[in-house]
Amino acid sequence: MAHHLHRQIREAVVTALTGLTTTGARVYANRLYPIEAANLPALRLYLDDETAERLTLHGNPIEARVLTLVVEACAQAAADLDDTLDLISQEVETDLAAGLTVGGKTLEALYTGMTYQDEPAGTPVGVKRMTFSIPFECAANAPDTLSL
Amino acid sequence: MSNPFAAIETTLNRVATSALANATVAWGGFSASAVFSVEYAETLGMANSAPVLRVRAEDFPALATGETVSVDYADTLTDYVVRAIEADGTGLLRLVLEAA
């Protein structure tokens, strides 16, 4: 049995975003503990929520789902913090515009907006939070397989 | 009405700063002992620090936010920008610092 599509999608996002110019291999899915300064700038990503709608009437319906992906650009810098975060988001948006490969199929990752937060400290930090919608379909009894 | 405790506060501040000082701070033509701390701080899910200096106000007259101070602590000299000046009303200042 394959992994849940959420896991497959999350892993596809990690694969897609690993190796970008500014953040390199520093891509963290569902990071619970603080990121050390040596591992910045970095990307944090979460599958935040999902909505589902029944597409068919028969038993074991096909569901149209829309998954919300959050990608956070994280940086810590005494200067040009905004510029660094804008550059990271440019790289992320450009990369995800090509879609995600999941189960041999290409899923769209549609950009839906961003929020920005910064905070003073020993070294100022900033987070640019980008959200994407990932629509896909699967059978109710097979959340590990994409429907055609 | 003048502060009847001003003389006591001045004496206590001098004694406390001398006894507890662990750093030397320089700014402009001024230099003085100070209490320096760099506590761990988590900011927006990232590990960080919260450097703070405690100095006597009389040692740094006219110090303003945005100024750069040099802190000699643990045999290391580091420049910091003063981001906030918090007076305690008894003659001591708490300086919130940021890496220069």
gemmi code that builds the backbone of each chain (N, CA, C; Angstrom):
import gemmi

chains = {
    "A": [
        ("MET", (0.844, -1.193, 0.000), (0.000, 0.000, 0.000), (0.877, 1.240, 0.000)),
        ("ALA", (0.574, 2.190, -0.892), (1.390, 3.411, -0.993), (1.060, 4.326, 0.193)),
        ("HIS", (1.885, 5.334, 0.368), (1.627, 6.315, 1.417), (0.423, 7.181, 1.053)),
        ("HIS", (-0.180, 7.785, 2.075), (-1.268, 8.739, 1.853), (-0.796, 9.807, 0.874)),
        ("LEU", (-1.718, 10.283, 0.062), (-1.353, 11.301, -0.922), (-0.789, 12.559, -0.261)),
        ("HIS", (-1.192, 12.838, 0.958), (-0.621, 13.994, 1.659), (0.885, 13.822, 1.808)),
        ("ARG", (1.286, 12.619, 2.179), (2.719, 12.371, 2.329), (3.419, 12.416, 0.972)),
        ("GLN", (2.780, 11.817, -0.033), (3.385, 11.828, -1.366), (3.538, 13.265, -1.868)),
        ("ILE", (2.530, 14.100, -1.647), (2.596, 15.486, -2.089), (3.652, 16.244, -1.292)),
        ("ARG", (3.680, 16.011, 0.024), (4.663, 16.718, 0.842), (6.079, 16.373, 0.396)),
        ("GLU", (6.303, 15.094, 0.136), (7.637, 14.674, -0.303), (7.966, 15.240, -1.686)),
        ("ALA", (6.962, 15.353, -2.531), (7.194, 15.940, -3.856), (7.557, 17.418, -3.726)),
        ("VAL", (6.951, 18.116, -2.776), (7.275, 19.525, -2.561), (8.716, 19.657, -2.061)),
        ("VAL", (9.096, 18.804, -1.126), (10.471, 18.840, -0.614), (11.458, 18.606, -1.765)),
        ("THR", (11.160, 17.630, -2.584), (12.032, 17.338, -3.725), (12.121, 18.536, -4.658)),
        ("ALA", (10.962, 19.138, -4.956), (10.942, 20.266, -5.886), (11.702, 21.475, -5.346)),
        ("LEU", (11.620, 21.706, -4.040), (12.209, 22.923, -3.473), (13.640, 22.728, -2.977)),
        ("THR", (14.125, 21.500, -2.973), (15.515, 21.262, -2.544), (16.461, 21.630, -3.666)),
        ("GLY", (17.481, 22.430, -3.313), (18.465, 22.805, -4.314), (18.254, 24.174, -4.929)),
        ("LEU", (17.308, 24.951, -4.435), (17.149, 26.304, -4.944), (18.384, 27.124, -4.559)),
        ("THR", (18.649, 28.184, -5.324), (19.908, 28.924, -5.195), (20.153, 29.442, -3.775)),
        ("THR", (19.161, 30.065, -3.170), (19.395, 30.737, -1.880), (19.277, 29.791, -0.687)),
        ("THR", (18.391, 28.840, -0.748), (18.131, 27.970, 0.413), (18.759, 26.587, 0.304)),
        ("GLY", (19.189, 26.176, -0.851), (19.901, 24.914, -1.023), (19.142, 23.718, -0.464)),
        ("ALA", (19.818, 22.949, 0.391), (19.230, 21.736, 0.955), (18.444, 22.018, 2.232)),
        ("ARG", (18.361, 23.270, 2.621), (17.723, 23.632, 3.898), (16.212, 23.779, 3.711)),
        ("VAL", (15.576, 22.635, 3.522), (14.129, 22.574, 3.334), (13.587, 21.668, 4.423)),
        ("TYR", (12.698, 22.184, 5.263), (12.226, 21.449, 6.429), (10.707, 21.321, 6.384)),
        ("ALA", (10.251, 20.060, 6.366), (8.817, 19.811, 6.369), (8.350, 19.624, 7.805)),
        ("ASN", (7.311, 20.378, 8.211), (6.734, 20.244, 9.545), (7.782, 20.344, 10.648)),
        ("ARG", (8.612, 21.322, 10.541), (9.667, 21.527, 11.527), (9.031, 21.983, 12.830)),
        ("LEU", (9.283, 21.275, 13.940), (8.679, 21.608, 15.223), (9.606, 22.425, 16.100)),
        ("TYR", (10.912, 22.279, 15.896), (11.868, 22.951, 16.763), (12.531, 24.101, 16.009)),
        ("PRO", (13.044, 25.089, 16.737), (13.628, 26.258, 16.084), (14.771, 25.882, 15.150)),
        ("ILE", (14.879, 26.610, 14.055), (15.975, 26.408, 13.112), (17.191, 27.181, 13.615)),
        ("GLU", (18.328, 26.519, 13.680), (19.562, 27.176, 14.116), (20.037, 28.166, 13.049)),
        ("ALA", (20.760, 29.185, 13.507), (21.239, 30.222, 12.589), (22.094, 29.639, 11.470)),
        ("ALA", (22.854, 28.585, 11.785), (23.726, 27.979, 10.769), (22.915, 27.346, 9.638)),
        ("ASN", (21.638, 27.100, 9.865), (20.783, 26.457, 8.859), (19.834, 27.449, 8.195)),
        ("LEU", (20.221, 28.688, 8.188), (19.417, 29.737, 7.547), (20.218, 30.376, 6.412)),
        ("PRO", (19.558, 30.942, 5.390), (18.104, 30.962, 5.172), (17.569, 29.584, 4.800)),
        ("ALA", (16.302, 29.399, 5.081), (15.716, 28.072, 4.900), (14.254, 28.175, 4.500)),
        ("LEU", (13.713, 27.040, 4.126), (12.293, 26.934, 3.812), (11.649, 25.975, 4.807)),
        ("ARG", (10.499, 26.380, 5.331), (9.672, 25.481, 6.141), (8.395, 25.253, 5.345)),
        ("LEU", (7.904, 24.018, 5.354), (6.662, 23.803, 4.622), (5.695, 22.945, 5.424)),
        ("TYR", (4.426, 23.227, 5.220), (3.350, 22.534, 5.926), (2.202, 22.306, 4.952)),
        ("LEU", (1.475, 21.213, 5.177), (0.180, 21.036, 4.505), (-0.864, 21.480, 5.517)),
        ("ASP", (-1.373, 22.679, 5.317), (-2.129, 23.331, 6.391), (-3.566, 22.848, 6.535)),
        ("ASP", (-4.264, 22.720, 5.443), (-5.631, 22.229, 5.525), (-6.067, 21.721, 4.160)),
        ("GLU", (-7.235, 21.142, 4.120), (-7.751, 20.555, 2.879), (-9.278, 20.633, 2.885)),
        ("THR", (-9.846, 20.835, 1.729), (-11.296, 20.714, 1.570), (-11.559, 19.606, 0.563)),
        ("ALA", (-12.686, 18.967, 0.711), (-13.021, 17.870, -0.193), (-14.489, 17.978, -0.601)),
        ("GLU", (-14.755, 17.624, -1.842), (-16.112, 17.683, -2.376), (-16.371, 16.402, -3.147)),
        ("ARG", (-17.520, 15.838, -2.919), (-17.880, 14.593, -3.575), (-18.224, 14.880, -5.033)),
        ("LEU", (-17.615, 14.113, -5.959), (-17.849, 14.328, -7.387), (-18.846, 13.338, -7.977)),
        ("THR", (-18.948, 12.162, -7.385), (-19.825, 11.131, -7.939), (-20.826, 10.693, -6.885)),
        ("LEU", (-21.917, 10.086, -7.356), (-22.991, 9.724, -6.449), (-22.927, 8.282, -5.971)),
        ("HIS", (-22.190, 7.441, -6.708), (-22.177, 6.027, -6.337), (-21.396, 5.812, -5.045)),
        ("GLY", (-21.506, 4.587, -4.524), (-20.733, 4.270, -3.335), (-19.260, 4.394, -3.632)),
        ("ASN", (-18.494, 4.629, -2.617), (-17.075, 4.893, -2.791), (-16.854, 5.995, -3.841)),
        ("PRO", (-17.306, 7.200, -3.518), (-17.239, 8.284, -4.500), (-15.817, 8.752, -4.773)),
        ("ILE", (-15.718, 9.452, -5.897), (-14.480, 10.178, -6.186), (-14.597, 11.547, -5.514)),
        ("GLU", (-13.530, 11.951, -4.888), (-13.529, 13.241, -4.187), (-12.590, 14.219, -4.878)),
        ("ALA", (-13.087, 15.434, -5.007), (-12.222, 16.518, -5.492), (-11.678, 17.229, -4.260)),
        ("ARG", (-10.392, 17.193, -4.118), (-9.773, 17.778, -2.928), (-8.914, 18.980, -3.321)),
        ("VAL", (-8.839, 19.922, -2.395), (-7.922, 21.051, -2.581), (-7.092, 21.166, -1.301)),
        ("LEU", (-5.819, 20.917, -1.457), (-4.895, 20.923, -0.330), (-4.198, 22.289, -0.256)),
        ("THR", (-4.077, 22.831, 0.928), (-3.359, 24.102, 1.091), (-1.929, 23.826, 1.531)),
        ("LEU", (-1.006, 24.255, 0.716), (0.415, 24.125, 1.013), (0.941, 25.474, 1.484)),
        ("VAL", (1.670, 25.469, 2.590), (2.313, 26.686, 3.083), (3.820, 26.511, 2.980)),
        ("VAL", (4.465, 27.462, 2.338), (5.928, 27.474, 2.257), (6.405, 28.761, 2.912)),
        ("GLU", (7.215, 28.624, 3.945), (7.717, 29.796, 4.654), (9.195, 30.011, 4.323)),
        ("ALA", (9.480, 31.178, 3.787), (10.875, 31.572, 3.591), (11.350, 32.187, 4.900)),
        ("CYS", (12.417, 31.623, 5.470), (12.920, 32.079, 6.774), (14.341, 32.601, 6.613)),
        ("ALA", (14.586, 33.778, 7.170), (15.929, 34.344, 7.074), (16.237, 35.175, 8.309)),
        ("GLN", (17.508, 35.296, 8.566), (17.997, 36.059, 9.717), (19.155, 36.901, 9.195)),
        ("ALA", (19.027, 38.225, 9.281), (20.071, 39.065, 8.694), (20.052, 40.451, 9.317)),
        ("ALA", (21.235, 41.012, 9.454), (21.331, 42.361, 9.998), (21.016, 43.409, 8.931)),
        ("ALA", (21.111, 42.999, 7.659), (20.832, 43.941, 6.574), (20.172, 43.206, 5.410)),
        ("ASP", (19.380, 43.925, 4.646), (18.756, 43.405, 3.418), (17.874, 42.194, 3.665)),
        ("LEU", (17.231, 42.157, 4.810), (16.388, 41.018, 5.146), (15.237, 40.884, 4.149)),
        ("ASP", (14.582, 41.999, 3.869), (13.451, 41.968, 2.929), (13.892, 41.485, 1.557)),
        ("ASP", (15.042, 41.975, 1.114), (15.540, 41.586, -0.211), (15.789, 40.078, -0.272)),
        ("THR", (16.371, 39.539, 0.799), (16.662, 38.100, 0.835), (15.374, 37.294, 0.771)),
        ("LEU", (14.377, 37.699, 1.540), (13.109, 36.970, 1.541), (12.395, 37.087, 0.202)),
        ("ASP", (12.459, 38.238, -0.414), (11.840, 38.400, -1.730), (12.529, 37.510, -2.765)),
        ("LEU", (13.832, 37.402, -2.670), (14.567, 36.554, -3.607), (14.185, 35.088, -3.404)),
        ("ILE", (14.087, 34.670, -2.157), (13.699, 33.281, -1.872), (12.314, 33.009, -2.436)),
        ("SER", (11.381, 33.911, -2.204), (10.019, 33.669, -2.689), (9.979, 33.660, -4.215)),
        ("GLN", (10.816, 34.452, -4.839), (10.877, 34.429, -6.303), (11.310, 33.047, -6.781)),
        ("GLU", (12.299, 32.481, -6.111), (12.794, 31.151, -6.498), (11.719, 30.085, -6.249)),
        ("VAL", (11.014, 30.195, -5.132), (9.979, 29.207, -4.795), (8.820, 29.285, -5.783)),
        ("GLU", (8.332, 30.481, -6.004), (7.181, 30.634, -6.908), (7.518, 30.158, -8.324)),
        ("THR", (8.700, 30.485, -8.777), (9.116, 30.066, -10.118), (9.182, 28.552, -10.209)),
        ("ASP", (9.730, 27.930, -9.174), (9.891, 26.480, -9.181), (8.546, 25.765, -9.122)),
        ("LEU", (7.661, 26.207, -8.236), (6.374, 25.521, -8.083), (5.413, 25.794, -9.229)),
        ("ALA", (5.682, 26.827, -9.993), (4.829, 27.105, -11.155), (4.883, 25.962, -12.165)),
        ("ALA", (5.941, 25.167, -12.090), (6.084, 24.028, -13.011), (5.254, 22.831, -12.556)),
        ("GLY", (4.689, 22.899, -11.342), (3.877, 21.797, -10.849), (4.686, 20.784, -10.057)),
        ("LEU", (4.004, 19.774, -9.526), (4.601, 18.730, -8.708), (4.372, 17.377, -9.366)),
        ("THR", (5.367, 16.529, -9.315), (5.217, 15.180, -9.851), (4.853, 14.236, -8.724)),
        ("VAL", (3.642, 13.674, -8.809), (3.152, 12.762, -7.777), (2.546, 11.548, -8.468)),
        ("GLY", (3.034, 10.368, -8.134), (2.481, 9.168, -8.722), (2.526, 9.179, -10.241)),
        ("GLY", (3.534, 9.775, -10.784), (3.663, 9.813, -12.239), (2.815, 10.876, -12.910)),
        ("LYS", (2.059, 11.614, -12.138), (1.213, 12.672, -12.708), (1.727, 14.025, -12.225)),
        ("THR", (1.298, 15.078, -12.949), (1.689, 16.443, -12.568), (0.510, 17.141, -11.916)),
        ("LEU", (0.735, 17.591, -10.688), (-0.294, 18.362, -9.984), (0.097, 19.837, -10.013)),
        ("GLU", (-0.926, 20.673, -10.148), (-0.665, 22.107, -10.101), (-0.488, 22.572, -8.661)),
        ("ALA", (0.378, 23.545, -8.480), (0.505, 24.225, -7.189), (0.235, 25.703, -7.481)),
        ("LEU", (-0.993, 26.123, -7.199), (-1.439, 27.462, -7.587), (-1.177, 28.453, -6.465)),
        ("TYR", (-0.426, 29.482, -6.759), (-0.091, 30.499, -5.750), (-1.353, 31.259, -5.366)),
        ("THR", (-1.613, 31.402, -4.049), (-2.827, 32.082, -3.596), (-2.544, 33.297, -2.718)),
        ("GLY", (-1.268, 33.573, -2.393), (-0.987, 34.787, -1.632), (0.141, 34.615, -0.634)),
        ("MET", (0.428, 35.681, 0.100), (1.501, 35.605, 1.087), (1.226, 36.578, 2.240)),
        ("THR", (1.861, 36.293, 3.382), (1.890, 37.233, 4.506), (3.344, 37.377, 4.938)),
        ("TYR", (3.631, 38.477, 5.599), (5.016, 38.764, 5.979), (5.068, 39.130, 7.464)),
        ("GLN", (6.103, 38.602, 8.125), (6.303, 38.902, 9.540), (7.779, 39.101, 9.774)),
        ("ASP", (8.125, 40.088, 10.613), (9.518, 40.193, 11.019), (9.573, 40.545, 12.495)),
        ("GLU", (10.729, 40.342, 13.073), (10.861, 40.528, 14.513), (12.279, 40.955, 14.844)),
        ("PRO", (12.453, 41.928, 15.732), (13.794, 42.327, 16.139), (14.363, 41.316, 17.133)),
        ("ALA", (15.676, 41.197, 17.150), (16.359, 40.297, 18.092), (17.841, 40.586, 17.977)),
        ("GLY", (18.659, 39.702, 18.537), (20.092, 39.838, 18.375), (20.446, 40.013, 16.911)),
        ("THR", (19.788, 39.226, 16.065), (19.842, 39.418, 14.617), (18.403, 39.402, 14.127)),
        ("PRO", (17.947, 40.436, 13.447), (16.550, 40.486, 13.006), (16.183, 39.283, 12.147)),
        ("VAL", (14.957, 38.829, 12.280), (14.494, 37.688, 11.501), (13.232, 38.069, 10.750)),
        ("GLY", (12.989, 37.347, 9.683), (11.789, 37.577, 8.910), (11.276, 36.273, 8.327)),
        ("VAL", (9.960, 36.185, 8.169), (9.330, 35.020, 7.554), (8.354, 35.518, 6.502)),
        ("LYS", (8.511, 35.022, 5.294), (7.557, 35.327, 4.221), (6.785, 34.033, 3.952)),
        ("ARG", (5.502, 34.075, 4.255), (4.666, 32.872, 4.226), (3.840, 32.854, 2.949)),
        ("MET", (4.168, 31.915, 2.078), (3.464, 31.791, 0.798), (2.485, 30.631, 0.870)),
        ("THR", (1.304, 30.815, 0.316), (0.344, 29.728, 0.293), (0.031, 29.322, -1.145)),
        ("PHE", (-0.187, 28.040, -1.313), (-0.489, 27.464, -2.629), (-1.662, 26.502, -2.484)),
        ("SER", (-2.489, 26.415, -3.511), (-3.568, 25.417, -3.548), (-3.169, 24.298, -4.489)),
        ("ILE", (-3.349, 23.084, -4.017), (-3.012, 21.920, -4.836), (-4.285, 21.102, -5.014)),
        ("PRO", (-4.944, 21.211, -6.156), (-6.154, 20.407, -6.388), (-5.792, 19.007, -6.899)),
        ("PHE", (-6.533, 18.006, -6.439), (-6.337, 16.647, -6.943), (-7.596, 15.836, -6.652)),
        ("GLU", (-7.681, 14.642, -7.229), (-8.843, 13.776, -7.033), (-8.384, 12.379, -6.624)),
        ("CYS", (-9.198, 11.778, -5.776), (-8.921, 10.387, -5.394), (-10.223, 9.749, -4.931)),
        ("ALA", (-10.239, 8.423, -4.885), (-11.413, 7.708, -4.398), (-11.425, 7.771, -2.874)),
        ("ALA", (-12.632, 7.759, -2.302), (-12.764, 7.869, -0.858), (-12.037, 6.741, -0.126)),
        ("ASN", (-12.013, 5.558, -0.741), (-11.373, 4.424, -0.061), (-9.932, 4.222, -0.521)),
        ("ALA", (-9.391, 5.184, -1.271), (-8.006, 5.075, -1.729), (-7.320, 6.429, -1.715)),
        ("PRO", (-7.096, 6.960, -0.515), (-6.448, 8.270, -0.422), (-4.952, 8.208, -0.714)),
        ("ASP", (-4.511, 7.062, -1.257), (-3.106, 6.941, -1.592), (-2.886, 6.915, -3.099)),
        ("THR", (-3.973, 7.055, -3.858), (-3.864, 6.937, -5.312), (-4.623, 8.067, -5.993)),
        ("LEU", (-3.981, 8.758, -6.890), (-4.659, 9.794, -7.658), (-5.612, 9.179, -8.647)),
        ("SER", (-6.776, 9.817, -8.773), (-7.700, 9.388, -9.803), (-7.291, 10.032, -11.117)),
        ("LEU", (-7.770, 9.448, -12.225), (-7.418, 10.005, -13.522), (-8.019, 11.394, -13.683)),
    ],
    "B": [
        ("MET", (9.436, 68.333, 43.140), (9.980, 67.787, 44.383), (11.186, 66.914, 44.038)),
        ("SER", (12.287, 67.148, 44.652), (13.483, 66.390, 44.336), (13.363, 64.987, 44.917)),
        ("ASN", (14.160, 64.072, 44.324), (14.133, 62.686, 44.766), (14.971, 62.554, 46.036)),
        ("PRO", (14.335, 62.231, 47.147), (15.103, 62.141, 48.404), (16.066, 60.954, 48.428)),
        ("PHE", (15.864, 60.042, 47.474), (16.705, 58.841, 47.454), (17.786, 58.908, 46.370)),
        ("ALA", (17.918, 60.049, 45.746), (18.844, 60.164, 44.609), (20.261, 59.771, 44.999)),
        ("ALA", (20.730, 60.251, 46.121), (22.114, 59.963, 46.526), (22.302, 58.473, 46.793)),
        ("ILE", (21.297, 57.869, 47.446), (21.376, 56.431, 47.737), (21.366, 55.628, 46.438)),
        ("GLU", (20.492, 56.017, 45.510), (20.402, 55.310, 44.225), (21.723, 55.398, 43.473)),
        ("THR", (22.325, 56.567, 43.493), (23.589, 56.745, 42.777), (24.663, 55.839, 43.372)),
        ("THR", (24.713, 55.809, 44.679), (25.715, 54.965, 45.351), (25.465, 53.486, 45.070)),
        ("LEU", (24.208, 53.078, 45.198), (23.881, 51.672, 44.967), (24.153, 51.266, 43.522)),
        ("ASN", (23.812, 52.130, 42.594), (24.059, 51.821, 41.180), (25.549, 51.651, 40.923)),
        ("ARG", (26.351, 52.511, 41.537), (27.800, 52.427, 41.315), (28.342, 51.125, 41.907)),
        ("VAL", (27.897, 50.817, 43.104), (28.361, 49.590, 43.767), (27.911, 48.356, 42.992)),
        ("ALA", (26.651, 48.340, 42.612), (26.096, 47.168, 41.909), (26.780, 46.972, 40.557)),
        ("THR", (26.944, 48.038, 39.814), (27.589, 47.930, 38.504), (29.030, 47.457, 38.663)),
        ("SER", (29.723, 47.970, 39.641), (31.121, 47.552, 39.845), (31.191, 46.078, 40.231)),
        ("ALA", (30.289, 45.653, 41.088), (30.342, 44.277, 41.585), (29.905, 43.264, 40.547)),
        ("LEU", (28.943, 43.638, 39.737), (28.344, 42.685, 38.804), (28.864, 42.822, 37.380)),
        ("ALA", (29.658, 43.841, 37.119), (30.096, 44.084, 35.743), (30.882, 42.910, 35.201)),
        ("ASN", (30.558, 42.543, 33.960), (31.270, 41.461, 33.280), (31.722, 41.882, 31.891)),
        ("ALA", (31.600, 43.176, 31.597), (31.981, 43.659, 30.266), (32.382, 45.125, 30.362)),
        ("THR", (33.058, 45.565, 29.298), (33.394, 46.978, 29.164), (32.753, 47.485, 27.879)),
        ("VAL", (32.128, 48.654, 27.968), (31.411, 49.204, 26.821), (32.055, 50.523, 26.414)),
        ("ALA", (32.214, 50.711, 25.125), (32.772, 51.969, 24.625), (31.824, 52.556, 23.586)),
        ("TRP", (31.631, 53.859, 23.663), (30.801, 54.584, 22.696), (31.274, 56.020, 22.665)),
        ("GLY", (31.608, 56.500, 21.465), (32.139, 57.859, 21.352), (33.383, 57.966, 22.216)),
        ("GLY", (33.431, 58.979, 23.035), (34.580, 59.138, 23.923), (34.353, 58.552, 25.295)),
        ("PHE", (33.295, 57.791, 25.442), (32.946, 57.247, 26.746), (33.234, 55.747, 26.817)),
        ("SER", (33.602, 55.322, 28.028), (33.838, 53.906, 28.272), (33.474, 53.606, 29.716)),
        ("ALA", (32.859, 52.452, 29.944), (32.447, 52.133, 31.304), (32.220, 50.638, 31.443)),
        ("SER", (32.173, 50.204, 32.703), (31.830, 48.811, 32.985), (30.326, 48.633, 32.854)),
        ("ALA", (29.946, 47.416, 32.530), (28.524, 47.158, 32.335), (28.230, 45.687, 32.604)),
        ("VAL", (26.962, 45.405, 32.754), (26.509, 44.021, 32.880), (25.940, 43.612, 31.530)),
        ("PHE", (26.524, 42.603, 30.938), (26.139, 42.170, 29.594), (25.560, 40.760, 29.668)),
        ("SER", (24.460, 40.554, 29.002), (23.883, 39.210, 28.926), (23.413, 38.938, 27.507)),
        ("VAL", (23.551, 37.687, 27.103), (23.080, 37.266, 25.778), (22.255, 36.002, 25.972)),
        ("GLU", (21.003, 36.202, 26.273), (20.150, 35.052, 26.499), (19.651, 34.483, 25.176)),
        ("TYR", (19.358, 33.192, 25.222), (18.758, 32.554, 24.052), (17.344, 33.125, 23.854)),
        ("ALA", (16.980, 33.294, 22.585), (15.622, 33.741, 22.274), (15.165, 33.038, 21.015)),
        ("GLU", (13.921, 32.626, 21.003), (13.361, 32.034, 19.793), (12.501, 33.090, 19.106)),
        ("THR", (12.770, 33.342, 17.850), (12.037, 34.364, 17.110), (11.483, 33.762, 15.837)),
        ("LEU", (10.165, 33.718, 15.730), (9.470, 33.201, 14.543), (9.972, 31.810, 14.165)),
        ("GLY", (10.236, 30.975, 15.175), (10.670, 29.611, 14.910), (12.133, 29.489, 14.541)),
        ("MET", (12.914, 30.492, 14.821), (14.352, 30.456, 14.546), (15.115, 30.765, 15.821)),
        ("ALA", (16.186, 29.991, 16.052), (17.021, 30.219, 17.230), (17.734, 31.549, 17.095)),
        ("ASN", (17.774, 32.306, 18.175), (18.339, 33.643, 18.110), (18.881, 34.012, 19.486)),
        ("SER", (19.231, 35.268, 19.667), (19.740, 35.730, 20.949), (19.118, 37.077, 21.277)),
        ("ALA", (19.211, 37.455, 22.531), (18.676, 38.744, 22.991), (19.766, 39.444, 23.803)),
        ("PRO", (20.730, 40.084, 23.112), (21.811, 40.742, 23.849), (21.313, 42.010, 24.538)),
        ("VAL", (21.698, 42.155, 25.790), (21.252, 43.291, 26.605), (22.423, 43.798, 27.437)),
        ("LEU", (22.525, 45.099, 27.547), (23.532, 45.741, 28.395), (22.830, 46.527, 29.487)),
        ("ARG", (23.362, 46.456, 30.670), (22.864, 47.305, 31.758), (23.996, 48.245, 32.157)),
        ("VAL", (23.748, 49.543, 31.998), (24.774, 50.556, 32.282), (24.178, 51.660, 33.130)),
        ("ARG", (25.061, 52.455, 33.692), (24.600, 53.629, 34.426), (24.373, 54.753, 33.404)),
        ("ALA", (23.253, 55.439, 33.538), (22.919, 56.525, 32.604), (24.000, 57.600, 32.604)),
        ("GLU", (24.584, 57.863, 33.751), (25.573, 58.933, 33.846), (26.863, 58.589, 33.085)),
        ("ASP", (27.073, 57.296, 32.808), (28.285, 56.906, 32.081), (28.152, 57.157, 30.584)),
        ("PHE", (26.906, 57.234, 30.091), (26.689, 57.415, 28.650), (25.646, 58.490, 28.393)),
        ("PRO", (25.984, 59.728, 28.686), (25.027, 60.814, 28.454), (24.760, 60.967, 26.965)),
        ("ALA", (23.532, 61.192, 26.615), (23.110, 61.460, 25.236), (23.204, 60.240, 24.323)),
        ("LEU", (23.392, 59.042, 24.876), (23.348, 57.846, 24.030), (21.952, 57.708, 23.447)),
        ("ALA", (21.862, 57.452, 22.149), (20.560, 57.383, 21.496), (20.427, 56.076, 20.729)),
        ("THR", (19.207, 55.697, 20.427), (18.989, 54.494, 19.625), (19.585, 54.694, 18.238)),
        ("GLY", (20.104, 53.613, 17.689), (20.762, 53.666, 16.392), (22.263, 53.829, 16.495)),
        ("GLU", (22.750, 54.178, 17.677), (24.194, 54.318, 17.868), (24.835, 52.936, 17.986)),
        ("THR", (26.104, 52.849, 17.594), (26.849, 51.597, 17.691), (27.766, 51.631, 18.906)),
        ("VAL", (27.666, 50.600, 19.743), (28.537, 50.488, 20.914), (29.453, 49.279, 20.738)),
        ("SER", (30.637, 49.360, 21.299), (31.582, 48.239, 21.256), (31.590, 47.583, 22.622)),
        ("VAL", (31.353, 46.286, 22.643), (31.257, 45.541, 23.894), (32.408, 44.550, 23.970)),
        ("ASP", (33.228, 44.715, 25.015), (34.327, 43.787, 25.261), (33.848, 42.808, 26.326)),
        ("TYR", (33.524, 41.593, 25.881), (32.968, 40.583, 26.792), (33.652, 39.256, 26.540)),
        ("ALA", (34.140, 38.634, 27.608), (34.818, 37.334, 27.498), (35.942, 37.406, 26.467)),
        ("ASP", (36.723, 38.468, 26.536), (37.889, 38.654, 25.661), (37.522, 38.749, 24.185)),
        ("THR", (36.296, 39.097, 23.905), (35.865, 39.277, 22.514), (35.230, 40.649, 22.381)),
        ("LEU", (35.657, 41.368, 21.356), (35.109, 42.710, 21.120), (34.073, 42.624, 20.000)),
        ("THR", (32.867, 43.061, 20.298), (31.779, 42.958, 19.321), (31.029, 44.286, 19.253)),
        ("ASP", (30.684, 44.705, 18.053), (29.881, 45.919, 17.882), (28.405, 45.578, 17.843)),
        ("TYR", (27.619, 46.384, 18.515), (26.163, 46.215, 18.506), (25.510, 47.572, 18.244)),
        ("VAL", (24.344, 47.510, 17.645), (23.534, 48.721, 17.475), (22.523, 48.768, 18.617)),
        ("VAL", (22.368, 49.923, 19.210), (21.396, 50.094, 20.288), (20.023, 50.278, 19.668)),
        ("ARG", (19.128, 49.342, 19.923), (17.780, 49.392, 19.330), (16.745, 49.961, 20.273)),
        ("ALA", (16.986, 49.850, 21.587), (16.036, 50.415, 22.546), (16.787, 50.774, 23.814)),
        ("ILE", (16.369, 51.871, 24.424), (16.954, 52.315, 25.691), (15.833, 52.356, 26.713)),
        ("GLU", (15.960, 51.506, 27.726), (14.903, 51.398, 28.735), (15.457, 51.885, 30.064)),
        ("ALA", (14.985, 53.052, 30.482), (15.441, 53.616, 31.756), (14.596, 53.049, 32.886)),
        ("ASP", (15.255, 52.711, 33.998), (14.484, 52.132, 35.104), (14.050, 53.183, 36.118)),
        ("GLY", (14.430, 54.444, 35.858), (13.998, 55.519, 36.742), (14.877, 55.719, 37.958)),
        ("THR", (15.918, 54.847, 38.122), (16.798, 54.999, 39.279), (18.223, 55.307, 38.848)),
        ("GLY", (18.413, 55.558, 37.551), (19.747, 55.892, 37.079), (20.406, 54.806, 36.259)),
        ("LEU", (19.727, 53.682, 36.072), (20.268, 52.603, 35.246), (19.514, 52.526, 33.915)),
        ("LEU", (20.246, 52.122, 32.891), (19.656, 51.952, 31.566), (19.791, 50.489, 31.146)),
        ("ARG", (18.743, 49.968, 30.548), (18.803, 48.643, 29.931), (18.825, 48.880, 28.426)),
        ("LEU", (19.927, 48.510, 27.798), (20.085, 48.737, 26.363), (19.804, 47.433, 25.614)),
        ("VAL", (18.803, 47.462, 24.762), (18.488, 46.305, 23.923), (19.323, 46.425, 22.662)),
        ("LEU", (20.086, 45.382, 22.357), (21.074, 45.459, 21.297), (20.722, 44.566, 20.113)),
        ("GLU", (21.355, 44.900, 18.996), (21.209, 44.099, 17.787), (22.586, 44.025, 17.139)),
        ("ALA", (22.888, 42.889, 16.521), (24.184, 42.731, 15.859), (24.393, 43.844, 14.836)),
        ("ALA", (25.567, 44.455, 14.847), (25.852, 45.550, 13.912), (26.126, 44.999, 12.513)),
    ],
}
model = gemmi.Model(1)
for chain_id, residues in chains.items():
    chain = gemmi.Chain(chain_id)
    for i, (resn, *xyz) in enumerate(residues, 1):
        res = gemmi.Residue()
        res.name, res.seqid = resn, gemmi.SeqId(i, " ")
        for name, pos in zip(("N", "CA", "C"), xyz):
            atom = gemmi.Atom()
            atom.name, atom.element = name, gemmi.Element(name[0])
            atom.pos, atom.b_iso = gemmi.Position(*pos), 0.0
            res.add_atom(atom)
        chain.add_residue(res)
    model.add_chain(chain)
structure = gemmi.Structure()
structure.add_model(model)
structure.setup_entities()
